[in-house]
Amino acid sequence: MPRRKAPTQTQVEDGDEQEDFNEQLMEMDDADGAGNASGGRKQKGSRGSGAASGPTLSAEDIERKANELCRLALFSEYKRSILKREEINKKVMGGISKAFPEVLAKANKRLRAAVGCEIVELMSKEEREKTIVGAAANDESERKKKGTAKQYIVRSILEPELINLACTPDREILEQEQEDQAYDGAKPSGTILAWESYDNIPTYGILCVILSLILVNGKTLPEPSLKKNLKKLRLVNTTIIETGPSAAAKAMSFDNLLMNLVKQGYLERIKVGASAGPKGNKRGRGGLSKSDNLEDAADHEWRWGERAHAEISEQGISDFIVSFMMDRSRPVGNIQESERVKKERLEKLQKQLTKDVSRAAQTKLTTIEIAD
């Protein structure tokens, strides 16, 4: 499965975060000088046509706003928050929303080249519903009719091969890390992507397990079933989960972890049935509260959140399940087998497991499409 950025609970003051990002984005400021000089300058045009068509942006303005969008998107992603279109219009576009597609394309071109990321729009609630009932979630005509989510995140577009190479230890990097040890107890890895030390691997692993359980249960999972399955893994509300050395809180309860995953958009907890009220399903923003009992839990179900679809995808989790099961496969009777026989057996097993996951999901799996 392609490596995706793991969720984090790092929380620092906004002023410190902004200062960090200002330092990290210095390389993206080359085009700002000319753009800032133009400031709020509008492109010249006839008075009559200007009133009818509204203000337009020059090439310099588009370049400047693309840089500003890059900054805003990366800062929002650093805080693991979802960026809304209205915030972009207010802080970047200055009311000239019609130029947003052009600004977004320019920003994505820069992000892909500089940091291997892109700004992507999230699925709307209606689109996520379609993935459950089996309708096409990316039908452009339907999206235009019902509107889009107008919410965005930054996701990685790095190829798995490149990620594996970046995780390969290098002597020079190791020496530099040892010299610039960030904090007491840090374990230098000698790699560009030190994910083993700095990402929240335990929380990401738990997330993948929960997403897997939901996927193979027809893409929805009643809360009692989720609790029952997680209890087998010794995951209950009060279980303490380590969040990694880079997080502000070094550990949190499993209940708080679930609340964070819902808040960040990875999971969705919905009230269903008659208790949902006349408006139908309601999305819960919290996890498993201490006051929940079996009767309350029976009224809720868990689904994939919009960020999980955009960052990981159902096909990605399917690959994760198949890989996990294949790693533990053994020949019948543990007999010795040649490399050719082993390869044939694993290929056959992979096809069968992939088919089984798709059948359990009941509808077509969603995938991630990376723009060229």
C-alpha positions as CSV (number, residue, x, y, z in Angstrom):
1,M,0.0,0.0,0.0
2,P,1.3,3.5,-0.9
3,R,2.8,5.2,2.1
4,R,0.5,8.0,3.4
5,K,1.0,10.5,6.0
6,A,0.0,9.2,9.4
7,P,-2.2,11.2,11.7
8,T,-0.5,13.1,14.5
9,Q,-1.7,14.8,17.6
10,T,1.1,17.4,17.8
11,Q,-0.3,20.7,19.1
12,V,1.8,23.8,19.6
13,E,1.0,27.5,19.7
14,D,-0.2,29.0,16.3
15,G,2.6,31.6,16.5
16,D,5.3,28.9,16.8
17,E,3.8,26.8,14.0
18,Q,3.7,29.8,11.7
19,E,7.3,30.6,12.4
20,D,8.3,27.0,11.7
21,F,6.5,27.0,8.4
22,N,8.0,30.4,7.4
23,E,11.4,28.8,7.7
24,Q,10.5,25.6,5.9
25,L,8.9,27.4,3.0
26,M,11.7,29.8,2.2
27,E,12.4,27.9,-1.0
28,M,8.9,28.7,-2.2
29,D,9.3,32.5,-1.9
30,D,11.4,33.1,-5.1
31,A,8.3,34.3,-7.0
32,D,6.9,36.3,-4.2
33,G,9.0,39.5,-4.7
34,A,7.4,40.5,-7.9
35,G,4.0,39.4,-6.8
36,N,4.1,41.3,-3.6
37,A,5.2,44.4,-5.4
38,S,2.0,44.2,-7.4
39,G,0.0,44.0,-4.2
40,G,-3.6,44.5,-4.7
41,R,-3.1,45.8,-8.3
42,K,-5.8,44.8,-10.6
43,Q,-5.5,44.1,-14.3
44,K,-6.4,47.0,-16.4
45,G,-9.4,46.9,-18.7
46,S,-12.3,49.0,-20.0
47,R,-14.5,50.5,-17.4
48,G,-17.7,49.0,-18.9
49,S,-16.4,45.5,-19.3
50,G,-14.9,45.6,-15.8
51,A,-18.2,46.3,-14.2
52,A,-19.9,43.5,-16.0
53,S,-17.2,40.7,-15.7
54,G,-15.8,41.7,-12.3
55,P,-12.1,42.0,-11.4
56,T,-9.5,39.8,-13.0
57,L,-6.1,38.7,-12.0
58,S,-2.8,39.3,-13.8
59,A,-0.2,36.5,-14.3
60,E,1.8,38.0,-11.4
61,D,-1.3,38.0,-9.1
62,I,-2.0,34.4,-9.9
63,E,1.6,33.4,-9.1
64,R,1.5,35.3,-5.8
65,K,-1.9,33.8,-4.8
66,A,-0.7,30.3,-5.7
67,N,2.3,30.8,-3.3
68,E,-0.1,32.0,-0.6
69,L,-2.4,29.0,-1.2
70,C,0.6,26.7,-0.8
71,R,1.5,28.3,2.5
72,L,-2.1,28.1,3.8
73,A,-2.6,24.5,2.7
74,L,0.7,23.3,4.2
75,F,0.0,25.1,7.5
76,S,-3.5,23.6,7.7
77,E,-2.1,20.1,7.0
78,Y,0.6,20.6,9.6
79,K,-2.3,21.1,12.2
80,R,-4.2,18.1,10.6
81,S,-7.1,20.4,10.0
82,I,-9.3,20.4,6.9
83,L,-9.1,23.6,4.7
84,K,-12.4,25.0,3.6
85,R,-13.1,26.9,0.4
86,E,-14.5,29.9,2.3
87,E,-11.2,30.2,4.2
88,I,-9.3,30.1,1.0
89,N,-11.6,32.8,-0.5
90,K,-11.1,35.0,2.5
91,K,-7.3,34.6,3.1
92,V,-6.1,34.0,-0.5
93,M,-8.5,34.9,-3.2
94,G,-9.7,38.2,-1.8
95,G,-13.2,37.7,-3.2
96,I,-12.1,36.9,-6.7
97,S,-13.3,33.2,-6.4
98,K,-13.7,32.7,-10.2
99,A,-9.9,32.5,-10.5
100,F,-9.6,29.8,-7.9
101,P,-9.2,26.8,-10.4
102,E,-6.3,28.6,-12.1
103,V,-4.7,29.4,-8.8
104,L,-5.2,25.9,-7.5
105,A,-3.6,24.4,-10.6
106,K,-0.6,26.7,-10.3
107,A,-0.2,25.9,-6.5
108,N,-0.4,22.1,-7.2
109,K,2.2,22.4,-9.9
110,R,4.6,24.0,-7.4
111,L,3.7,21.6,-4.5
112,R,4.3,18.5,-6.7
113,A,7.7,19.8,-7.8
114,A,8.9,21.1,-4.4
115,V,7.6,18.6,-1.8
116,G,5.8,15.8,-3.7
117,C,2.3,16.7,-2.5
118,E,-0.9,18.1,-3.9
119,I,-4.0,19.8,-2.7
120,V,-7.1,17.6,-3.3
121,E,-10.8,18.2,-2.7
122,L,-12.5,15.8,-0.3
123,M,-15.6,13.7,-1.0
124,S,-18.9,15.2,0.0
125,K,-21.3,13.3,2.2
126,E,-23.4,12.4,-0.8
127,E,-20.4,11.0,-2.6
128,R,-19.4,8.9,0.4
129,E,-23.0,7.6,0.6
130,K,-22.7,6.5,-3.0
131,T,-19.6,4.4,-2.3
132,I,-21.7,2.4,0.2
133,V,-24.7,1.8,-2.0
134,G,-22.5,1.1,-5.0
135,A,-23.1,4.2,-7.2
136,A,-20.2,5.9,-9.0
137,A,-18.7,8.4,-6.5
138,N,-16.8,10.4,-9.1
139,D,-19.6,11.1,-11.7
140,E,-18.8,14.7,-12.8
141,S,-22.4,15.5,-13.9
142,E,-23.7,14.4,-10.5
143,R,-21.1,16.5,-8.7
144,K,-22.1,19.6,-10.6
145,K,-25.8,19.0,-9.8
146,K,-25.4,18.4,-6.0
147,G,-22.2,20.5,-5.5
148,T,-18.9,19.4,-4.0
149,A,-17.6,19.4,-0.5
150,K,-15.4,22.5,-1.0
151,Q,-13.0,21.1,1.6
152,Y,-9.4,20.3,0.9
153,I,-6.3,18.6,2.3
154,V,-2.7,18.1,1.2
155,R,-1.8,14.5,0.4
156,S,1.5,12.8,-0.7
157,I,2.0,11.7,-4.3
158,L,5.3,10.1,-3.7
159,E,5.7,6.7,-5.3
160,P,6.3,3.7,-3.0
161,E,9.6,3.0,-4.7
162,L,10.8,6.5,-3.8
163,I,9.6,6.2,-0.2
164,N,11.5,2.9,0.2
165,L,14.6,4.6,-1.1
166,A,14.1,7.5,1.3
167,C,13.9,5.0,4.2
168,T,17.2,3.4,3.3
169,P,19.9,4.3,5.9
170,D,22.7,6.6,4.8
171,R,26.0,7.1,6.7
172,E,26.2,10.9,6.0
173,I,22.6,11.5,7.1
174,L,23.2,9.4,10.3
175,E,26.3,11.5,11.2
176,Q,24.3,14.7,10.6
177,E,21.4,13.5,12.8
178,Q,23.8,12.5,15.6
179,E,25.3,16.0,15.4
180,D,22.0,17.8,15.3
181,Q,20.1,15.6,17.8
182,A,16.7,17.3,18.1
183,Y,15.8,16.3,21.6
184,D,16.9,14.0,24.4
185,G,16.1,10.4,23.7
186,A,15.9,10.9,19.9
187,K,17.1,7.8,17.9
188,P,18.9,8.8,14.7
189,S,17.8,6.6,11.8
190,G,20.1,7.8,9.0
191,T,17.2,8.1,6.6
192,I,15.4,11.0,4.9
193,L,12.0,9.8,6.0
194,A,12.5,8.7,9.7
195,W,9.0,7.4,9.9
196,E,9.9,4.7,12.5
197,S,10.9,7.4,15.0
198,Y,8.8,10.5,14.2
199,D,5.4,9.4,12.8
200,N,2.7,8.0,15.1
201,I,3.0,4.4,13.9
202,P,0.8,2.9,16.7
203,T,-2.1,5.3,15.9
204,Y,-1.7,4.8,12.2
205,G,-1.7,1.0,12.7
206,I,-4.8,1.1,14.8
207,L,-6.5,3.3,12.2
208,C,-5.7,0.8,9.4
209,V,-7.2,-2.0,11.5
210,I,-10.4,-0.1,12.1
211,L,-10.7,0.9,8.4
212,S,-10.2,-2.8,7.5
213,L,-12.9,-4.0,9.8
214,I,-15.3,-1.4,8.4
215,L,-14.4,-2.2,4.8
216,V,-15.0,-6.0,5.1
217,N,-18.3,-5.5,6.9
218,G,-19.9,-3.8,3.9
219,K,-18.3,-0.4,4.5
220,T,-20.4,0.2,7.7
221,L,-19.8,-1.3,11.1
222,P,-22.3,-1.2,14.1
223,E,-20.6,0.1,17.2
224,P,-21.1,-3.0,19.3
225,S,-19.3,-5.1,16.6
226,L,-16.4,-2.6,16.5
227,K,-16.1,-2.7,20.3
228,K,-16.2,-6.5,20.3
229,N,-13.5,-6.8,17.6
230,L,-11.2,-4.2,19.2
231,K,-11.6,-5.8,22.6
232,K,-9.9,-8.9,21.2
233,L,-6.9,-6.7,20.5
234,R,-7.1,-5.4,24.1
235,L,-8.3,-2.0,22.8
236,V,-10.9,-0.6,25.2
237,N,-11.9,3.0,26.0
238,T,-9.3,3.4,28.7
239,T,-6.4,1.7,26.9
240,I,-3.4,4.0,26.8
241,I,-1.9,4.5,23.3
242,E,1.6,5.8,22.7
243,T,1.6,8.6,20.2
244,G,5.3,8.9,19.4
245,P,8.2,11.1,20.5
246,S,7.3,14.0,18.2
247,A,3.8,14.5,19.6
248,A,3.0,17.1,22.3
249,A,1.1,14.4,24.3
250,K,3.3,11.3,24.5
251,A,0.2,9.1,25.1
252,M,-3.6,9.3,25.1
253,S,-6.5,7.0,25.9
254,F,-8.1,5.0,23.1
255,D,-11.3,7.0,23.5
256,N,-9.4,10.2,22.9
257,L,-7.6,8.6,19.9
258,L,-11.0,7.8,18.3
259,M,-12.2,11.4,18.9
260,N,-9.1,12.7,17.2
261,L,-9.5,10.4,14.2
262,V,-13.2,11.5,13.8
263,K,-12.1,15.2,14.2
264,Q,-9.4,14.8,11.6
265,G,-11.8,13.2,9.1
266,Y,-10.4,9.6,9.1
267,L,-13.5,8.1,10.7
268,E,-17.2,8.9,10.9
269,R,-19.6,7.9,13.7
270,I,-23.2,8.2,12.7
271,K,-26.4,7.8,14.6
272,V,-28.8,5.6,12.7
273,G,-32.3,4.2,12.8
274,A,-35.4,5.8,14.4
275,S,-33.2,7.5,17.1
276,A,-31.5,9.6,14.4
277,G,-34.6,11.8,14.2
278,P,-36.5,13.1,11.2
279,K,-33.4,14.4,9.4
280,G,-31.9,11.0,9.1
281,N,-28.3,10.0,9.8
282,K,-26.3,12.4,12.0
283,R,-22.6,12.5,12.1
284,G,-21.0,12.4,15.6
285,R,-17.9,14.4,16.3
286,G,-17.0,12.4,19.4
287,G,-15.6,8.9,20.1
288,L,-16.8,6.4,22.6
289,S,-17.9,8.4,25.6
290,K,-17.8,7.0,29.1
291,S,-21.6,7.3,29.3
292,D,-22.2,5.1,26.3
293,N,-23.9,1.8,27.1
294,L,-24.9,-1.1,24.8
295,E,-28.3,0.5,24.1
296,D,-26.7,3.8,23.0
297,A,-24.0,2.0,21.0
298,A,-26.6,0.0,19.1
299,D,-27.8,3.3,17.6
300,H,-24.5,4.2,16.1
301,E,-22.3,2.8,13.3
302,W,-18.8,3.6,12.0
303,R,-17.9,4.5,8.5
304,W,-14.9,5.9,6.6
305,G,-14.3,9.6,6.9
306,E,-13.5,11.9,3.9
307,R,-9.8,12.1,4.7
308,A,-9.4,8.3,4.7
309,H,-10.9,8.1,1.2
310,A,-8.5,10.9,0.0
311,E,-5.3,9.7,1.7
312,I,-5.6,5.9,1.9
313,S,-8.5,4.7,-0.3
314,E,-10.5,1.5,0.0
315,Q,-8.2,-0.2,-2.6
316,G,-5.2,0.8,-0.4
317,I,-6.7,-0.9,2.6
318,S,-7.6,-3.9,0.5
319,D,-3.9,-4.2,-0.5
320,F,-3.0,-3.8,3.2
321,I,-5.3,-6.7,4.2
322,V,-4.0,-9.0,1.4
323,S,-0.4,-8.2,2.2
324,F,-1.0,-8.9,5.9
325,M,-2.6,-12.2,5.2
326,M,0.0,-13.3,2.6
327,D,2.9,-12.6,5.0
328,R,1.4,-15.2,7.3
329,S,0.6,-17.8,4.7
330,R,2.4,-21.1,4.8
331,P,2.3,-24.2,2.5
332,V,0.1,-27.0,3.6
333,G,2.0,-29.2,6.0
334,N,4.9,-26.7,6.0
335,I,6.5,-28.7,3.2
336,Q,9.6,-27.4,1.4
337,E,8.7,-25.7,-1.9
338,S,10.8,-24.3,-4.8
339,E,10.8,-20.6,-5.6
340,R,8.6,-21.2,-8.7
341,V,6.0,-23.2,-6.7
342,K,6.1,-20.6,-3.9
343,K,5.6,-17.8,-6.4
344,E,2.6,-19.6,-8.1
345,R,1.0,-20.3,-4.7
346,L,1.4,-16.7,-3.5
347,E,0.0,-15.3,-6.8
348,K,-3.0,-17.6,-6.6
349,L,-3.5,-16.7,-2.9
350,Q,-3.3,-13.0,-3.7
351,K,-6.0,-13.2,-6.3
352,Q,-8.3,-15.1,-4.0
353,L,-7.8,-12.8,-1.1
354,T,-8.3,-9.7,-3.3
355,K,-11.6,-11.2,-4.5
356,D,-12.7,-12.1,-1.0
357,V,-12.1,-8.5,0.2
358,S,-14.1,-7.1,-2.7
359,R,-16.9,-9.5,-2.1
360,A,-17.0,-8.6,1.7
361,A,-17.0,-4.9,0.8
362,Q,-20.1,-5.6,-1.3
363,T,-19.5,-2.6,-3.7
364,K,-16.7,-1.4,-6.0
365,L,-13.6,-0.2,-4.1
366,T,-12.6,3.4,-4.4
367,T,-9.0,4.3,-5.5
368,I,-6.8,7.3,-5.5
369,E,-6.2,9.0,-8.8
370,I,-3.0,11.1,-9.0
371,A,-3.1,13.8,-11.7
372,D,-0.3,13.9,-14.2
